[in-house]
């Protein structure tokens, strides 16, 4: 990862770390440029460097478009609407013809490791800085949360799923904990990746439980102990560890103080199904655990080339990431979530991130929200043969959406819960990764392709290629099979 670390050393000046819009996102005042040696030697400097980590996550090469965009396009929910064009060049991810020299594949890898490098500089310097223990705990805890989340995202994309081999001994991604321009790390196994992720999350939870917190109902765009617990529940679910996933999901649901956001409203006593919680207003909802916000201050990270732009039709968007009829038809007639899909000129488009001004495509992406914890809870109860508890959890979601109650048991209950998860988390960056962890085939009935309408589980295409530029500069890097 020579290139990634060299990039980071250039970016480490505070002006570069505070990428455009970062101050607005995190409510920080502008700061004068500080010397590199001073930037990491004070609480203020470390907070600014930490802000750079959050800013890096907003990049369109990460959460600003690519990661959630890949998860949609390389799934059974996607289609490219007729006439959408290919300005954003996302068609190869729908076609599943991506290659190791693809710019989006390379830029996403580099951006994620850049975020990790920023977090590592905070983690590895905070202990030596003068300041209160509570502030230092909070800073280090947030950075560890970011490092765990980003490594998990890398593993989901560039490696096969945890259960691909019986002991998860197959190749994962390098788990990097230092920033060193001479570093040429080999790939760890997936088992090692997940163990490191869990260690970082355990440490993050302990530190942030014993430190100050910036995260709140009004500011869920910071890491917190609850965000780390929610992420740990997700990680355990990916491992197939239903018992531990359930413990964390229950803790977040029962004690985190989050409330499911309403999807239905009653106007004069009449049920109005035209209203639904969305992330266009950039006002945090009661169920936001960790989210990222985007607006015109984010420059090229927002606007027409953003995730919102990928979904929104022309002329203000590109509309390349359409929903196919497979997902459209999963919503019943009275399901309020049908409003996440909009028909324009006979073509279906995603309407989950509608902008609030018609041009800037302001939106908020929920990285972790309370609904996911109810879905984790329901799936985990079912995996443990606790069907009554599973039905109680999943019907919290169906009732809110005005969808039919789920009454099944056994294998049918698990299938019903997974279908409900597909409906509820559609277009948020989950579907491809859910298909992988559940070891399902990709089956697109509504498909405009000659090839890859159906892709069997375990195919080489389930792991994206390691960027060729990484292979070229790191002699220890091994390419994924098939590329």
Secondary structure, 3 states (H helix, E strand, C coil): CHHHHHHHHHHCCHHHHCCCCHHHHHCCCCCCCCCHHHHCCCHHHHHHHHHHHHHHHCCCCCCCCHHHHHHHHCCCCEECCCCCCCCCCCHHHHHCCCCCCCHHHHHHHHHHHHHHHHHHHHHCCHHHCCCCHHHHHHHHHHHHHHHHHHHHHHHHHHCCCHHHCCCCCCECCCCCCCCCCCCCCCCCEHHHHHHHHHHHHHHHHHHHHCCCCCCECCECCCCCHHHHHHHHHHHHHHHCCHHHHHHHHHHHHHHCCCCCCCCCEEECCEEECCCCCCCCCCCCCCCEEEEEEECHHHHHHCHHHCHHHHHCCCCCCCCCCEECHHHHCCCCCCCHHHHHEEEECCEEEECCCCCCCCCCCCEEEEEEEHHHHHHHHHHHHHHCCCHHHHHHHHHHHHHHHCCCCCCCCHHHHHHHHHHHHHHHCCCCCCHHHHHHHCCCCEECCCCCCCCCCEECCCCHHHCCCCCHHHHHHCCCCCCCCCC
